[in-house]
């Protein structure tokens, strides 16, 4: 369809990251008032690696609204 190979690679990375994010295990805490993501979660590590994001920051902001 005329999409450059470099653009295809970027699209595939984004899709792979979204799929890993969907497999992320988020644990509820305090009767659903809070949540946490394990720092050992391989899907979070892959998500951050694919998008070039900082692991600790992503782990924090997935569970906080502000």
N, C-alpha and C positions, 0 to 999 in steps of 0.2 A: 504493500500500500504506500510505499515511498517514504517510510520512516527510517531515518539514519540509524546505523548500528549503535552509535553512542547514545542516541535517544532511547532506543530499545533497551539497552542495558540499564539506563536510569529508570525506565518504567518498570522493568523486572525487579530492580532493587526495591522500589517503593511498594510494589505488590507483595513481594516476599516479606518486607517489614510489616505490612498490614496483617498478613497471615500469621506472623509470629505474635503480633500484638493480640490477635484473637485467641491465641493459645495461652496467654498469660494467666497465671493463677493469682487472683486477688482474694485475700482472706479478710472476711469481715471480723470486726472487733467491737466490743462494747455494745452488744445487741444491735448491730447495724449502724451505729453512730460513727464508726471510723473503719478504716481498712488499711491493709498493708500489702506490700509486694515483697517477696523474698529476694534478698540480694543475690541468692544462688540460682535464681530462675534463669534457665538457659535461653528461654524465649525473649526475656527482657535484654539479655546480653546480645543476642542476635539482632534484635530490633535496633538497639543503640549502635551496634557495629555497622549495620546496613545504612543507617541514616546519618552516622557521624555525630551522635548525641552523647552527652555525658551520662553515664550510667546512674550515678547517685542523684543527679538532678531529675532525671526521668522517673526514677523510682519514687522520689518525693512528690513530684507534681502530678503523677497519676492518682495519688490519694488525697490531694489537697485542692480545694476549690480556688483559693486566692493565689 
